Amino acid sequence: MLVDPRDWSLAFRGDEVIAAMPPGLGDRLSLETHAAVMETRTEVHREVADAVAELAELRGAVADALADHGLRAAAAGTHPTATWDDTIVSSHPRYRHVERSMRVLARREPTLATHIHIGVPTAEAGVRLLNGIRPHLPLLLALSANSPFWQGRGTGFASTRTTIFDAFPRTGLPRVFGGYSDWVESVERLIGSGAIADPSFLWWDARLQPRYGTVEIRIMDAQTTVDDVAALAALVQALARLELERPTARPERWPATEVIDENRFRAARDGMDARLIDHDHGGDIEATAALERALAACRGHAEHLGCDRELAALDALATATGASRQLRDARAGDLRRVTAALADAYSFERPTVSEPLLVAA
């Protein structure tokens, strides 16, 4: 999000800023629904370390370019003090269409998310991953929760973004699909009726992206630091391999949707302090224990994928999520300090490591 360091408010200047970006940087950025938000995209990478190295480089370049406009960049699930009456929708035709379709829902405060794409070899593998990742989505939300403030006040939710975005249609959990033909039939019905223009208007927590050959995990709040992105990307990649390596589950073995939905709510409300329903053994389980269980299942896959170092950083994120850090920074009573801290952390130089992180050509 673009912020004005004079008062740490949102700056609705996305069109101007992107138009002035230097060659090579502008094509990694795009407008989003609201004119105070830009999306930063990495190239495709095989390893988390390479993607994160590129993201760190992009954030540094964005911060430098924004300085010429007297602006700063920051990342979180919501801006702590923005209100709907300040909101300006982006000029991009897609988002003008969203405004016409969503009406007042598009004229609310911006919400920001981290989206991670996982490449899959076939369409059927994509559906298997989409089905298999569903039970893990609440844990990913709990770890990534980074929006405890809305309209200048605390909400009691770790991820307020989730509750705001749920007002849009075609959000929340995707259903279980019987295969790619089942997915195609459902999506073609929506397209054929004119409800959506293409599959990118499905805003589920996880979705297929046929044009890229990926499954896109979308449930996570935007992350303040590059290191937080790295830890979550490693978990997503390792979970994806875990699920794709499993034998295909019978439909009756899938966790009940209402259980996953309840866990999703608890994760949005309580973050890593949540108690989640244990769909394997009954009762409930602390989110930290659910993370330990997931890490135990994922470590071998992370080693195979070369992201075990980034996966190990999840312990630090679980101890101090973005939401808990924002709440800590708010203790002085001025939420402008929270936004200032988000901006300071956006492109903070990462420490040098023994093995250099190289940006792929």
Buried (B, 14 or more C-beta within 10 A) or exposed (E): BBBBBEEBBBBBBBBEBBEEBEEEBBEBBBBBBBBBBBBBEBEEBEBBBBBBBBBBBBBBBBBEBBEEBEBBBBBBBBBBBBBEEBBBBBEBEBBBEBBEBBEEBBBBBBBBBBBBBBBBEEBBBBBBBBBBBBBBBBBBBBBBBBBBBBBEEBBEBBBBBBBBBBEBBEBBBBBBBEEBEEBBEEBEEBEEEEEBEEBEBBBBBBBBBBEEBBBBBBBBBBBBBBBBBBBBBBBBBBBBBBBBEEEEBEEEEBBEBEBBBBBBBBBBBBBBBBBBBBBEEEEBBBBBEBBBBBBEEBBBBBEEBBBBBBBBBBEEBBEEBBBBBBBEBBEEEEBBBBBBBBBEBBBBEBEEEEEEBEBEE
